Amino acid sequence: MSDYEKVPLFMSPGELALITGTHVQSVRRGIAEGRIPADKVNGRWVICRDAVFPNAKRVMSDGDA
């Protein structure tokens, strides 16, 4: 399993903040401003790993990271 696959496919703003080392409010602000793609599901924000890190899988598999 690659490091990329260890990142959950769907994350909450809090989980994305932990992974990226940012504050959860920065993530929420990014969602509100449209900079971070997210969908609201049952009243909660859900962020897809593949939408947030579109090039990460390719870079990690190429060994360029």
N, C-alpha and C positions, 0 to 999 in steps of 0.2 A: 504494500500500500504506500503510495507516494504521500509526501507532506500535504500536497493539494487535496488529496482524498480524505485526509484527516480533518479538514475543515468541514463543519456541517453544511449540507446542501442548503438548508433553510435556517436562518438565524434571526434572533431578536435584535433590536438595537443594542442592548446590553452585551450580547455575545459578540457582535461586530466590534463594539468598542474595546472589548478585551483583546480580541484578535489583532486589531490595528493599533492598540495602545493609545487610543483617543478617549476623550470623555464622552459618556453616553449622551449628554446634551448636544455635543457637537454632531453626533450621528443623527439625533432627532432633528436638529436644525438642517442638516444636509438633506434629510428626507423631505422636510417641509419646503425647502427651497428647490427641490427637484434635482439636486446633485447626486443623491443616492437613490437608486431605483428600489422601490419597496411597494408592497401591496398590503392593504388592511384586510385581515382575515379574522372574523369573529371579534372585531374590535381591537385587534393587536397588529402591530406592524410586523411583517415578515419580509426578510431580505434574502434573495437568492444569491448564493455564493458565485454562481456562474455569471450573473449580471454585474456584480460588484468587482469581481476579479476576472474579467474576460480573457486576459492574456496569461494569467498565472499558470494554467495547466501546460500550455505550450512552452513557456519559459522554463518551468521546472523539469519538464521531460527532456528538453534540449540540453539541460545542464548549464544554462546561461545565468542562473540566479545567483 
